[in-house]
Amino acid sequence: MVVVVFRSRLRADAPADYPQLAERMLSLARAQPGFRSFKSFRAEDGERLSLIEFESEEAERAWRDHPEHRLAQRRGRAEFYAEYRLQVCEPLRERRHPG
Amino acid sequence: MVVVVFRSRLRADAPADYPQLAERMLSLARAQPGFRSFKSFRAEDGERLSLIEFESEEAERAWRDHPEHRLAQRRGRAEFYAEYRLQVCEPLRERRHPG
């Protein structure tokens, strides 16, 4: 399992089609073999956080390299994001409640 | 480095001293050797997410085992949280923009 932690801030002048593109990327990700889950969160200061789980690092790499996703990543850097930080993480331990 | 991903939902009847206890735990965590960062986020459906970074797995274990934190964890399970899921993760890769 890998957990992708994607923290971002949009530019004030981000193009208006960002939500549609994000929605399209989410539907592509969901269709990706090894996709497990997606959820988005927001901090009080406006920072966005997306958590995406994949079955394996290979599945995450395939998603990273998806051609349409690559184009979206390029637009992300050029047009949408003031900043982002992406961490591809491996869970070492997990606890749940109730167990 | 380790990243702790703590997702939770409070009980509807969680005691009113939860915010003070959470604040106290955050100040203890910040004082912990190896503490790096903390930030909290919220999903539209009310799920809470806290991201905590430590320099090492050892630092995270020491925080997990801190006696006052242990007591708070016990209250968390008994009184505060309807559910939670904690993942202690190791970053495999990281990307930032701007680089």
N, CA and C atoms of all chains as a GROMACS GRO file, in nm:
protein
  594
    1MET      N    1   0.084  -0.121   0.000
    1MET     CA    2   0.000   0.000   0.000
    1MET      C    3   0.087   0.125   0.000
    2VAL      N    4   0.047   0.225  -0.075
    2VAL     CA    5   0.108   0.357  -0.062
    2VAL      C    6   0.000   0.462  -0.043
    3VAL      N    7   0.036   0.565   0.033
    3VAL     CA    8  -0.052   0.678   0.058
    3VAL      C    9   0.014   0.801  -0.003
    4VAL      N   10  -0.056   0.867  -0.094
    4VAL     CA   11  -0.004   0.990  -0.152
    4VAL      C   12  -0.064   1.107  -0.074
    5VAL      N   13   0.025   1.192  -0.021
    5VAL     CA   14  -0.017   1.311   0.053
    5VAL      C   15   0.015   1.430  -0.037
    6PHE      N   16  -0.088   1.494  -0.090
    6PHE     CA   17  -0.069   1.604  -0.185
    6PHE      C   18  -0.124   1.732  -0.123
    7ARG      N   19  -0.033   1.822  -0.084
    7ARG     CA   20  -0.072   1.950  -0.022
    7ARG      C   21  -0.053   2.060  -0.125
    8SER      N   22  -0.150   2.148  -0.138
    8SER     CA   23  -0.138   2.250  -0.242
    8SER      C   24  -0.210   2.379  -0.205
    9ARG      N   25  -0.171   2.484  -0.276
    9ARG     CA   26  -0.242   2.612  -0.273
    9ARG      C   27  -0.261   2.657  -0.417
   10LEU      N   28  -0.385   2.694  -0.448
   10LEU     CA   29  -0.412   2.744  -0.583
   10LEU      C   30  -0.364   2.886  -0.598
   11ARG      N   31  -0.325   2.924  -0.720
   11ARG     CA   32  -0.296   3.063  -0.751
   11ARG      C   33  -0.425   3.143  -0.748
   12ALA      N   34  -0.413   3.270  -0.714
   12ALA     CA   35  -0.531   3.357  -0.713
   12ALA      C   36  -0.590   3.366  -0.854
   13ASP      N   37  -0.504   3.357  -0.956
   13ASP     CA   38  -0.551   3.372  -1.094
   13ASP      C   39  -0.559   3.236  -1.166
   14ALA      N   40  -0.585   3.130  -1.090
   14ALA     CA   41  -0.596   2.996  -1.152
   14ALA      C   42  -0.714   2.996  -1.251
   15PRO      N   43  -0.695   2.938  -1.369
   15PRO     CA   44  -0.803   2.934  -1.468
   15PRO      C   45  -0.928   2.866  -1.412
   16ALA      N   46  -1.042   2.911  -1.464
   16ALA     CA   47  -1.171   2.868  -1.410
   16ALA      C   48  -1.201   2.721  -1.436
   17ASP      N   49  -1.126   2.656  -1.526
   17ASP     CA   50  -1.158   2.516  -1.554
   17ASP      C   51  -1.088   2.420  -1.457
   18TYR      N   52  -1.027   2.474  -1.351
   18TYR     CA   53  -0.959   2.385  -1.255
   18TYR      C   54  -1.053   2.278  -1.198
   19PRO      N   55  -1.172   2.314  -1.148
   19PRO     CA   56  -1.258   2.209  -1.090
   19PRO      C   57  -1.292   2.097  -1.189
   20GLN      N   58  -1.322   2.133  -1.314
   20GLN     CA   59  -1.352   2.029  -1.413
   20GLN      C   60  -1.231   1.939  -1.436
   21LEU      N   61  -1.112   1.999  -1.445
   21LEU     CA   62  -0.992   1.920  -1.469
   21LEU      C   63  -0.966   1.828  -1.348
   22ALA      N   64  -0.984   1.882  -1.227
   22ALA     CA   65  -0.962   1.801  -1.106
   22ALA      C   66  -1.060   1.684  -1.104
   23GLU      N   67  -1.185   1.711  -1.142
   23GLU     CA   68  -1.289   1.607  -1.146
   23GLU      C   69  -1.252   1.498  -1.248
   24ARG      N   70  -1.204   1.543  -1.363
   24ARG     CA   71  -1.162   1.449  -1.469
   24ARG      C   72  -1.045   1.362  -1.419
   25MET      N   73  -0.948   1.424  -1.350
   25MET     CA   74  -0.833   1.349  -1.300
   25MET      C   75  -0.878   1.247  -1.196
   26LEU      N   76  -0.973   1.288  -1.111
   26LEU     CA   77  -1.022   1.194  -1.010
   26LEU      C   78  -1.089   1.074  -1.076
   27SER      N   79  -1.168   1.098  -1.181
   27SER     CA   80  -1.235   0.984  -1.245
   27SER      C   81  -1.133   0.894  -1.316
   28LEU      N   82  -1.027   0.954  -1.372
   28LEU     CA   83  -0.919   0.872  -1.430
   28LEU      C   84  -0.847   0.791  -1.322
   29ALA      N   85  -0.819   0.856  -1.210
   29ALA     CA   86  -0.747   0.786  -1.102
   29ALA      C   87  -0.830   0.668  -1.051
   30ARG      N   88  -0.961   0.690  -1.034
   30ARG     CA   89  -1.049   0.583  -0.985
   30ARG      C   90  -1.050   0.463  -1.080
   31ALA      N   91  -1.028   0.490  -1.210
   31ALA     CA   92  -1.031   0.383  -1.309
   31ALA      C   93  -0.895   0.311  -1.319
   32GLN      N   94  -0.796   0.362  -1.247
   32GLN     CA   95  -0.660   0.309  -1.254
   32GLN      C   96  -0.651   0.177  -1.175
   33PRO      N   97  -0.589   0.072  -1.235
   33PRO     CA   98  -0.572  -0.052  -1.156
   33PRO      C   99  -0.493  -0.022  -1.028
   34GLY      N  100  -0.540  -0.076  -0.917
   34GLY     CA  101  -0.469  -0.055  -0.791
   34GLY      C  102  -0.515   0.068  -0.715
   35PHE      N  103  -0.608   0.146  -0.772
   35PHE     CA  104  -0.662   0.261  -0.698
   35PHE      C  105  -0.743   0.212  -0.579
   36ARG      N  106  -0.724   0.275  -0.464
   36ARG     CA  107  -0.796   0.233  -0.343
   36ARG      C  108  -0.895   0.337  -0.291
   37SER      N  109  -0.848   0.462  -0.277
   37SER     CA  110  -0.937   0.562  -0.218
   37SER      C  111  -0.884   0.702  -0.246
   38PHE      N  112  -0.974   0.799  -0.237
   38PHE     CA  113  -0.938   0.940  -0.252
   38PHE      C  114  -1.023   1.021  -0.155
   39LYS      N  115  -0.963   1.121  -0.093
   39LYS     CA  116  -1.043   1.216  -0.015
   39LYS      C  117  -0.970   1.349  -0.009
   40SER      N  118  -1.047   1.458  -0.012
   40SER     CA  119  -0.984   1.590  -0.004
   40SER      C  120  -1.026   1.661   0.123
   41PHE      N  121  -0.934   1.741   0.174
   41PHE     CA  122  -0.950   1.813   0.300
   41PHE      C  123  -0.903   1.957   0.279
   42ARG      N  124  -0.940   2.044   0.374
   42ARG     CA  125  -0.900   2.182   0.366
   42ARG      C  126  -0.858   2.231   0.504
   43ALA      N  127  -0.749   2.307   0.510
   43ALA     CA  128  -0.708   2.368   0.637
   43ALA      C  129  -0.776   2.504   0.653
   44GLU      N  130  -0.774   2.556   0.774
   44GLU     CA  131  -0.839   2.686   0.799
   44GLU      C  132  -0.775   2.797   0.716
   45ASP      N  133  -0.645   2.784   0.689
   45ASP     CA  134  -0.576   2.888   0.610
   45ASP      C  135  -0.590   2.867   0.459
   46GLY      N  136  -0.675   2.772   0.419
   46GLY     CA  137  -0.701   2.754   0.276
   46GLY      C  138  -0.616   2.647   0.209
   47GLU      N  139  -0.512   2.596   0.279
   47GLU     CA  140  -0.431   2.490   0.217
   47GLU      C  141  -0.519   2.368   0.189
   48ARG      N  142  -0.499   2.308   0.071
   48ARG     CA  143  -0.574   2.189   0.032
   48ARG      C  144  -0.489   2.066   0.055
   49LEU      N  145  -0.554   1.959   0.092
   49LEU     CA  146  -0.484   1.832   0.107
   49LEU      C  147  -0.566   1.722   0.042
   50SER      N  148  -0.503   1.645  -0.046
   50SER     CA  149  -0.567   1.527  -0.103
   50SER      C  150  -0.492   1.404  -0.056
   51LEU      N  151  -0.566   1.305  -0.011
   51LEU     CA  152  -0.508   1.175   0.026
   51LEU      C  153  -0.553   1.073  -0.077
   52ILE      N  154  -0.458   1.006  -0.140
   52ILE     CA  155  -0.491   0.906  -0.239
   52ILE      C  156  -0.417   0.777  -0.201
   53GLU      N  157  -0.491   0.667  -0.196
   53GLU     CA  158  -0.430   0.538  -0.162
   53GLU      C  159  -0.427   0.448  -0.285
   54PHE      N  160  -0.312   0.385  -0.305
   54PHE     CA  161  -0.296   0.285  -0.411
   54PHE      C  162  -0.249   0.154  -0.348
   55GLU      N  163  -0.279   0.045  -0.417
   55GLU     CA  164  -0.242  -0.087  -0.369
   55GLU      C  165  -0.091  -0.107  -0.360
   56SER      N  166  -0.017  -0.038  -0.448
   56SER     CA  167   0.127  -0.061  -0.457
   56SER      C  168   0.196   0.063  -0.513
   57GLU      N  169   0.326   0.068  -0.497
   57GLU     CA  170   0.402   0.178  -0.556
   57GLU      C  171   0.394   0.173  -0.708
   58GLU      N  172   0.387   0.052  -0.764
   58GLU     CA  173   0.378   0.038  -0.909
   58GLU      C  174   0.249   0.103  -0.961
   59ALA      N  175   0.139   0.080  -0.889
   59ALA     CA  176   0.012   0.139  -0.929
   59ALA      C  177   0.020   0.291  -0.923
   60GLU      N  178   0.085   0.343  -0.820
   60GLU     CA  179   0.099   0.489  -0.808
   60GLU      C  180   0.186   0.544  -0.921
   61ARG      N  181   0.292   0.472  -0.956
   61ARG     CA  182   0.379   0.517  -1.066
   61ARG      C  183   0.305   0.518  -1.200
   62ALA      N  184   0.222   0.415  -1.220
   62ALA     CA  185   0.145   0.409  -1.345
   62ALA      C  186   0.050   0.529  -1.353
   63TRP      N  187  -0.009   0.564  -1.239
   63TRP     CA  188  -0.098   0.681  -1.235
   63TRP      C  189  -0.019   0.810  -1.261
   64ARG      N  190   0.096   0.821  -1.199
   64ARG     CA  191   0.182   0.938  -1.220
   64ARG      C  192   0.215   0.955  -1.368
   65ASP      N  193   0.238   0.842  -1.437
   65ASP     CA  194   0.283   0.846  -1.576
   65ASP      C  195   0.170   0.841  -1.678
   66HIS      N  196   0.046   0.836  -1.634
   66HIS     CA  197  -0.068   0.835  -1.726
   66HIS      C  198  -0.059   0.960  -1.815
   67PRO      N  199  -0.067   0.943  -1.949
   67PRO     CA  200  -0.042   1.057  -2.038
   67PRO      C  201  -0.132   1.178  -2.011
   68GLU      N  202  -0.261   1.154  -1.990
   68GLU     CA  203  -0.350   1.269  -1.965
   68GLU      C  204  -0.320   1.334  -1.830
   69HIS      N  205  -0.279   1.251  -1.734
   69HIS     CA  206  -0.240   1.304  -1.603
   69HIS      C  207  -0.112   1.386  -1.616
   70ARG      N  208  -0.021   1.340  -1.699
   70ARG     CA  209   0.104   1.416  -1.723
   70ARG      C  210   0.074   1.556  -1.777
   71LEU      N  211  -0.020   1.564  -1.871
   71LEU     CA  212  -0.057   1.695  -1.926
   71LEU      C  213  -0.118   1.783  -1.817
   72ALA      N  214  -0.202   1.721  -1.732
   72ALA     CA  215  -0.265   1.797  -1.624
   72ALA      C  216  -0.158   1.845  -1.525
   73GLN      N  217  -0.059   1.760  -1.498
   73GLN     CA  218   0.049   1.800  -1.407
   73GLN      C  219   0.122   1.924  -1.462
   74ARG      N  220   0.142   1.923  -1.594
   74ARG     CA  221   0.211   2.036  -1.656
   74ARG      C  222   0.129   2.164  -1.639
   75ARG      N  223  -0.003   2.154  -1.663
   75ARG     CA  224  -0.089   2.272  -1.642
   75ARG      C  225  -0.088   2.310  -1.495
   76GLY      N  226  -0.084   2.211  -1.408
   76GLY     CA  227  -0.081   2.239  -1.264
   76GLY      C  228   0.035   2.330  -1.228
   77ARG      N  229   0.153   2.294  -1.276
   77ARG     CA  230   0.272   2.374  -1.244
   77ARG      C  231   0.267   2.511  -1.312
   78ALA      N  232   0.218   2.514  -1.437
   78ALA     CA  233   0.223   2.639  -1.514
   78ALA      C  234   0.110   2.735  -1.480
   79GLU      N  235  -0.009   2.680  -1.444
   79GLU     CA  236  -0.127   2.766  -1.436
   79GLU      C  237  -0.204   2.763  -1.304
   80PHE      N  238  -0.206   2.645  -1.238
   80PHE     CA  239  -0.300   2.630  -1.128
   80PHE      C  240  -0.242   2.652  -0.988
   81TYR      N  241  -0.124   2.595  -0.964
   81TYR     CA  242  -0.077   2.589  -0.825
   81TYR      C  243   0.027   2.697  -0.794
   82ALA      N  244   0.000   2.774  -0.689
   82ALA     CA  245   0.102   2.863  -0.635
   82ALA      C  246   0.214   2.778  -0.576
   83GLU      N  247   0.176   2.668  -0.512
   83GLU     CA  248   0.275   2.574  -0.458
   83GLU      C  249   0.208   2.441  -0.431
   84TYR      N  250   0.289   2.336  -0.433
   84TYR     CA  251   0.240   2.207  -0.386
   84TYR      C  252   0.356   2.125  -0.333
   85ARG      N  253   0.319   2.024  -0.259
   85ARG     CA  254   0.417   1.930  -0.205
   85ARG      C  255   0.352   1.794  -0.207
   86LEU      N  256   0.416   1.699  -0.273
   86LEU     CA  257   0.360   1.567  -0.288
   86LEU      C  258   0.453   1.466  -0.222
   87GLN      N  259   0.400   1.388  -0.131
   87GLN     CA  260   0.478   1.283  -0.066
   87GLN      C  261   0.414   1.149  -0.097
   88VAL      N  262   0.492   1.057  -0.152
   88VAL     CA  263   0.446   0.920  -0.175
   88VAL      C  264   0.498   0.839  -0.057
   89CYS      N  265   0.406   0.787   0.023
   89CYS     CA  266   0.443   0.730   0.152
   89CYS      C  267   0.404   0.584   0.164
   90GLU      N  268   0.481   0.512   0.241
   90GLU     CA  269   0.450   0.372   0.271
   90GLU      C  270   0.409   0.362   0.418
   91PRO      N  271   0.289   0.310   0.447
   91PRO     CA  272   0.249   0.292   0.587
   91PRO      C  273   0.336   0.186   0.654
   92LEU      N  274   0.393   0.222   0.770
   92LEU     CA  275   0.475   0.128   0.848
   92LEU      C  276   0.389   0.058   0.952
   93ARG      N  277   0.298   0.134   1.011
   93ARG     CA  278   0.207   0.081   1.113
   93ARG      C  279   0.073   0.149   1.095
   94GLU      N  280  -0.032   0.080   1.140
   94GLU     CA  281  -0.165   0.138   1.131
   94GLU      C  282  -0.246   0.096   1.254
   95ARG      N  283  -0.324   0.191   1.305
   95ARG     CA  284  -0.416   0.157   1.414
   95ARG      C  285  -0.553   0.214   1.381
   96ARG      N  286  -0.655   0.139   1.421
   96ARG     CA  287  -0.791   0.186   1.399
   96ARG      C  288  -0.871   0.175   1.528
   97HIS      N  289  -0.970   0.261   1.539
   97HIS     CA  290  -1.065   0.254   1.648
   97HIS      C  291  -1.202   0.280   1.589
   98PRO      N  292  -1.306   0.205   1.616
   98PRO     CA  293  -1.297   0.078   1.691
   98PRO      C  294  -1.217  -0.023   1.608
   99GLY      N  295  -1.151  -0.115   1.677
   99GLY     CA  296  -1.049  -0.203   1.615
   99GLY      C  297  -1.098  -0.288   1.501
  100MET      N  298   1.253   1.040   0.817
  100MET     CA  299   1.129   1.115   0.839
  100MET      C  300   1.009   1.021   0.843
  101VAL      N  301   0.914   1.049   0.929
  101VAL     CA  302   0.786   0.979   0.922
  101VAL      C  303   0.673   1.082   0.922
  102VAL      N  304   0.566   1.046   0.854
  102VAL     CA  305   0.447   1.129   0.847
  102VAL      C  306   0.334   1.051   0.912
  103VAL      N  307   0.273   1.108   1.014
  103VAL     CA  308   0.158   1.044   1.078
  103VAL      C  309   0.032   1.103   1.017
  104VAL      N  310  -0.053   1.015   0.964
  104VAL     CA  311  -0.180   1.056   0.906
  104VAL      C  312  -0.289   1.008   1.002
  105PHE      N  313  -0.352   1.103   1.069
  105PHE     CA  314  -0.451   1.069   1.172
  105PHE      C  315  -0.588   1.123   1.128
  106ARG      N  316  -0.677   1.030   1.089
  106ARG     CA  317  -0.811   1.066   1.043
  106ARG      C  318  -0.910   1.031   1.153
  107SER      N  319  -1.001   1.121   1.183
  107SER     CA  320  -1.091   1.094   1.295
  107SER      C  321  -1.227   1.162   1.277
  108ARG      N  322  -1.322   1.110   1.353
  108ARG     CA  323  -1.454   1.174   1.368
  108ARG      C  324  -1.486   1.177   1.515
  109LEU      N  325  -1.526   1.294   1.563
  109LEU     CA  326  -1.564   1.306   1.704
  109LEU      C  327  -1.703   1.248   1.727
  110ARG      N  328  -1.724   1.198   1.848
  110ARG     CA  329  -1.859   1.157   1.888
  110ARG      C  330  -1.946   1.281   1.905
  111ALA      N  331  -2.075   1.265   1.881
  111ALA     CA  332  -2.167   1.378   1.899
  111ALA      C  333  -2.166   1.423   2.045
  112ASP      N  334  -2.143   1.328   2.138
  112ASP     CA  335  -2.146   1.360   2.281
  112ASP      C  336  -2.005   1.370   2.340
  113ALA      N  337  -1.907   1.409   2.257
  113ALA     CA  338  -1.770   1.423   2.309
  113ALA      C  339  -1.767   1.532   2.418
  114PRO      N  340  -1.697   1.504   2.530
  114PRO     CA  341  -1.688   1.603   2.637
  114PRO      C  342  -1.633   1.737   2.586
  115ALA      N  343  -1.677   1.844   2.653
  115ALA     CA  344  -1.646   1.980   2.608
  115ALA      C  345  -1.500   2.016   2.623
  116ASP      N  346  -1.424   1.938   2.700
  116ASP     CA  347  -1.283   1.974   2.717
  116ASP      C  348  -1.194   1.918   2.606
  117TYR      N  349  -1.254   1.864   2.500
  117TYR     CA  350  -1.171   1.812   2.391
  117TYR      C  351  -1.075   1.917   2.333
  118PRO      N  352  -1.122   2.037   2.298
  118PRO     CA  353  -1.028   2.135   2.239
  118PRO      C  354  -0.910   2.167   2.330
  119GLN      N  355  -0.932   2.182   2.459
  119GLN     CA  356  -0.820   2.209   2.551
  119GLN      C  357  -0.723   2.091   2.553
  120LEU      N  358  -0.777   1.970   2.558
  120LEU     CA  359  -0.689   1.853   2.562
  120LEU      C  360  -0.609   1.843   2.431
  121ALA      N  361  -0.675   1.869   2.319
  121ALA     CA  362  -0.606   1.863   2.190
  121ALA      C  363  -0.495   1.968   2.186
  122GLU      N  364  -0.524   2.087   2.237
  122GLU     CA  365  -0.426   2.195   2.242
  122GLU      C  366  -0.307   2.156   2.330
  123ARG      N  367  -0.337   2.095   2.443
  123ARG     CA  368  -0.231   2.049   2.534
  123ARG      C  369  -0.144   1.942   2.466
  124MET      N  370  -0.208   1.849   2.395
  124MET     CA  371  -0.131   1.743   2.328
  124MET      C  372  -0.042   1.803   2.220
  125LEU      N  373  -0.095   1.903   2.149
  125LEU     CA  374  -0.015   1.967   2.045
  125LEU      C  375   0.107   2.035   2.106
  126SER      N  376   0.089   2.102   2.220
  126SER     CA  377   0.206   2.169   2.280
  126SER      C  378   0.307   2.067   2.331
  127LEU      N  379   0.258   1.953   2.382
  127LEU     CA  380   0.352   1.845   2.422
  127LEU      C  381   0.425   1.788   2.300
  128ALA      N  382   0.352   1.767   2.192
  128ALA     CA  383   0.414   1.710   2.072
  128ALA      C  384   0.523   1.803   2.019
  129ARG      N  385   0.491   1.934   2.017
  129ARG     CA  386   0.588   2.032   1.967
  129ARG      C  387   0.717   2.032   2.050
  130ALA      N  388   0.703   1.998   2.180
  130ALA     CA  389   0.819   1.997   2.269
  130ALA      C  390   0.898   1.866   2.259
  131GLN      N  391   0.846   1.771   2.183
  131GLN     CA  392   0.907   1.639   2.172
  131GLN      C  393   1.031   1.645   2.082
  132PRO      N  394   1.144   1.584   2.124
  132PRO     CA  395   1.260   1.582   2.033
  132PRO      C  396   1.224   1.512   1.902
  133GLY      N  397   1.265   1.573   1.792
  133GLY     CA  398   1.235   1.513   1.662
  133GLY      C  399   1.104   1.557   1.602
  134PHE      N  400   1.027   1.641   1.674
  134PHE     CA  401   0.902   1.694   1.618
  134PHE      C  402   0.935   1.786   1.502
  135ARG      N  403   0.862   1.776   1.392
  135ARG     CA  404   0.888   1.861   1.275
  135ARG      C  405   0.775   1.958   1.242
  136SER      N  406   0.654   1.904   1.235
  136SER     CA  407   0.542   1.992   1.195
  136SER      C  408   0.409   1.927   1.231
  137PHE      N  409   0.308   2.013   1.238
  137PHE     CA  410   0.170   1.968   1.262
  137PHE      C  411   0.077   2.056   1.182
  138LYS      N  412  -0.026   1.995   1.125
  138LYS     CA  413  -0.132   2.076   1.064
  138LYS      C  414  -0.261   1.997   1.062
  139SER      N  415  -0.372   2.066   1.082
  139SER     CA  416  -0.500   1.996   1.080
  139SER      C  417  -0.587   2.045   0.965
  140PHE      N  418  -0.667   1.954   0.913
  140PHE     CA  419  -0.752   1.976   0.796
  140PHE      C  420  -0.890   1.919   0.825
  141ARG      N  421  -0.986   1.961   0.743
  141ARG     CA  422  -1.122   1.910   0.759
  141ARG      C  423  -1.181   1.878   0.622
  142ALA      N  424  -1.252   1.766   0.613
  142ALA     CA  425  -1.322   1.733   0.488
  142ALA      C  426  -1.462   1.793   0.491
  143GLU      N  427  -1.526   1.800   0.376
  143GLU     CA  428  -1.661   1.858   0.370
  143GLU      C  429  -1.760   1.780   0.455
  144ASP      N  430  -1.738   1.649   0.469
  144ASP     CA  431  -1.830   1.568   0.548
  144ASP      C  432  -1.794   1.569   0.697
  145GLY      N  433  -1.703   1.654   0.738
  145GLY     CA  434  -1.672   1.668   0.880
  145GLY      C  435  -1.554   1.584   0.928
  146GLU      N  436  -1.505   1.491   0.845
  146GLU     CA  437  -1.390   1.412   0.889
  146GLU      C  438  -1.270   1.504   0.914
  147ARG      N  439  -1.198   1.477   1.023
  147ARG     CA  440  -1.080   1.556   1.058
  147ARG      C  441  -0.955   1.481   1.016
  148LEU      N  442  -0.855   1.556   0.976
  148LEU     CA  443  -0.726   1.494   0.943
  148LEU      C  444  -0.615   1.576   1.006
  149SER      N  445  -0.529   1.511   1.081
  149SER     CA  446  -0.409   1.577   1.132
  149SER      C  447  -0.288   1.513   1.067
  150LEU      N  448  -0.196   1.598   1.021
  150LEU     CA  449  -0.068   1.550   0.966
  150LEU      C  450   0.040   1.592   1.064
  151ILE      N  451   0.117   1.495   1.111
  151ILE     CA  452   0.226   1.525   1.203
  151ILE      C  453   0.354   1.464   1.146
  152GLU      N  454   0.459   1.544   1.139
  152GLU     CA  455   0.586   1.494   1.088
  152GLU      C  456   0.688   1.486   1.201
  153PHE      N  457   0.761   1.374   1.205
  153PHE     CA  458   0.871   1.355   1.299
  153PHE      C  459   0.997   1.320   1.221
  154GLU      N  460   1.109   1.351   1.283
  154GLU     CA  461   1.238   1.326   1.219
  154GLU      C  462   1.265   1.178   1.195
  155SER      N  463   1.209   1.092   1.280
  155SER     CA  464   1.239   0.950   1.273
  155SER      C  465   1.125   0.869   1.334
  156GLU      N  466   1.126   0.740   1.306
  156GLU     CA  467   1.026   0.652   1.366
  156GLU      C  468   1.044   0.648   1.518
  157GLU      N  469   1.169   0.656   1.564
  157GLU     CA  470   1.197   0.654   1.708
  157GLU      C  471   1.130   0.774   1.777
  158ALA      N  472   1.141   0.891   1.714
  158ALA     CA  473   1.079   1.011   1.771
  158ALA      C  474   0.927   0.993   1.779
  159GLU      N  475   0.869   0.935   1.676
  159GLU     CA  476   0.724   0.914   1.674
  159GLU      C  477   0.684   0.814   1.782
  160ARG      N  478   0.764   0.710   1.802
  160ARG     CA  479   0.735   0.610   1.907
  160ARG      C  480   0.743   0.672   2.045
  161ALA      N  481   0.843   0.758   2.065
  161ALA     CA  482   0.858   0.825   2.195
  161ALA      C  483   0.735   0.911   2.223
  162TRP      N  484   0.685   0.979   2.119
  162TRP     CA  485   0.564   1.060   2.135
  162TRP      C  486   0.442   0.970   2.164
  163ARG      N  487   0.431   0.861   2.090
  163ARG     CA  488   0.321   0.766   2.114
  163ARG      C  489   0.320   0.720   2.259
  164ASP      N  490   0.441   0.697   2.315
  164ASP     CA  491   0.452   0.640   2.450
  164ASP      C  492   0.462   0.744   2.561
  165HIS      N  493   0.457   0.873   2.527
  165HIS     CA  494   0.461   0.976   2.630
  165HIS      C  495   0.346   0.952   2.729
  166PRO      N  496   0.374   0.948   2.861
  166PRO     CA  497   0.270   0.908   2.958
  166PRO      C  498   0.143   0.994   2.950
  167GLU      N  499   0.158   1.126   2.939
  167GLU     CA  500   0.038   1.210   2.934
  167GLU      C  501  -0.038   1.187   2.802
  168HIS      N  502   0.036   1.161   2.696
  168HIS     CA  503  -0.028   1.130   2.568
  168HIS      C  504  -0.101   0.996   2.576
  169ARG      N  505  -0.043   0.901   2.646
  169ARG     CA  506  -0.109   0.770   2.664
  169ARG      C  507  -0.245   0.787   2.733
  170LEU      N  508  -0.248   0.871   2.836
  170LEU     CA  509  -0.375   0.896   2.906
  170LEU      C  510  -0.476   0.961   2.811
  171ALA      N  511  -0.428   1.055   2.731
  171ALA     CA  512  -0.517   1.123   2.636
  171ALA      C  513  -0.568   1.023   2.531
  172GLN      N  514  -0.481   0.932   2.487
  172GLN     CA  515  -0.524   0.829   2.390
  172GLN      C  516  -0.638   0.745   2.448
  173ARG      N  517  -0.622   0.713   2.579
  173ARG     CA  518  -0.726   0.632   2.644
  173ARG      C  519  -0.859   0.708   2.646
  174ARG      N  520  -0.854   0.837   2.682
  174ARG     CA  521  -0.977   0.917   2.680
  174ARG      C  522  -1.030   0.928   2.536
  175GLY      N  523  -0.938   0.938   2.441
  175GLY     CA  524  -0.980   0.946   2.300
  175GLY      C  525  -1.068   0.829   2.262
  176ARG      N  526  -1.022   0.707   2.297
  176ARG     CA  527  -1.099   0.588   2.260
  176ARG      C  528  -1.229   0.578   2.340
  177ALA      N  529  -1.222   0.615   2.469
  177ALA     CA  530  -1.338   0.596   2.557
  177ALA      C  531  -1.443   0.707   2.542
  178GLU      N  532  -1.398   0.831   2.514
  178GLU     CA  533  -1.490   0.944   2.525
  178GLU      C  534  -1.503   1.032   2.401
  179PHE      N  535  -1.393   1.047   2.325
  179PHE     CA  536  -1.395   1.153   2.223
  179PHE      C  537  -1.426   1.106   2.081
  180TYR      N  538  -1.365   0.995   2.040
  180TYR     CA  539  -1.371   0.960   1.898
  180TYR      C  540  -1.476   0.854   1.867
  181ALA      N  541  -1.564   0.886   1.772
  181ALA     CA  542  -1.652   0.782   1.717
  181ALA      C  543  -1.566   0.682   1.641
  182GLU      N  544  -1.466   0.733   1.570
  182GLU     CA  545  -1.372   0.645   1.500
  182GLU      C  546  -1.246   0.721   1.467
  183TYR      N  547  -1.137   0.647   1.452
  183TYR     CA  548  -1.016   0.706   1.398
  183TYR      C  549  -0.934   0.601   1.326
  184ARG      N  550  -0.841   0.651   1.247
  184ARG     CA  551  -0.749   0.564   1.174
  184ARG      C  552  -0.617   0.638   1.171
  185LEU      N  553  -0.514   0.573   1.222
  185LEU     CA  554  -0.383   0.635   1.231
  185LEU      C  555  -0.285   0.554   1.147
  186GLN      N  556  -0.217   0.620   1.055
  186GLN     CA  557  -0.115   0.554   0.973
  186GLN      C  558   0.019   0.624   0.997
  187VAL      N  559   0.117   0.547   1.038
  187VAL     CA  560   0.254   0.599   1.052
  187VAL      C  561   0.326   0.562   0.924
  188CYS      N  562   0.365   0.665   0.848
  188CYS     CA  563   0.412   0.643   0.711
  188CYS      C  564   0.554   0.693   0.690
  189GLU      N  565   0.622   0.627   0.599
  189GLU     CA  566   0.756   0.670   0.560
  189GLU      C  567   0.751   0.724   0.417
  190PRO      N  568   0.794   0.849   0.397
  190PRO     CA  569   0.796   0.902   0.260
  190PRO      C  570   0.899   0.828   0.175
  191LEU      N  571   0.856   0.779   0.059
  191LEU     CA  572   0.945   0.710  -0.034
  191LEU      C  573   1.001   0.809  -0.136
  192ARG      N  574   0.914   0.901  -0.178
  192ARG     CA  575   0.952   1.003  -0.276
  192ARG      C  576   0.880   1.131  -0.240
  193GLU      N  577   0.938   1.243  -0.280
  193GLU     CA  578   0.875   1.371  -0.254
  193GLU      C  579   0.900   1.464  -0.372
  194ARG      N  580   0.796   1.542  -0.408
  194ARG     CA  581   0.815   1.645  -0.510
  194ARG      C  582   0.756   1.775  -0.458
  195ARG      N  583   0.819   1.885  -0.495
  195ARG     CA  584   0.770   2.016  -0.457
  195ARG      C  585   0.765   2.107  -0.577
  196HIS      N  586   0.673   2.201  -0.570
  196HIS     CA  587   0.665   2.308  -0.671
  196HIS      C  588   0.637   2.438  -0.596
  197PRO      N  589   0.704   2.546  -0.619
  197PRO     CA  590   0.823   2.550  -0.705
  197PRO      C  591   0.937   2.469  -0.641
  198GLY      N  592   1.023   2.414  -0.725
  198GLY     CA  593   1.120   2.314  -0.679
  198GLY      C  594   1.222   2.359  -0.578
   0.00000   0.00000   0.00000
